[in-house]
Amino acid sequence: MIDKPIITERDYKQALERLEMIFNVPKGTPLGDELEVLSILIEQYENEHFPV
């Protein structure tokens, strides 16, 4: 479970690995909530470090 902001590239890689593990969980479950928060954190990191 990711319990802190994604700051480093290592954090980012760990977050992507976790996202892959829980990608197909149902919404409205604790893992579904984790998936949603993790997706937001990953998107924020990517927007800051990989701007389009």
Secondary structure, DSSP 8 states (H G I E B T S, - for coil): ---S---SHHHHHHHHHHHHHHTT--TTSHHHHHHHHHHHHHHHHHHHHS--
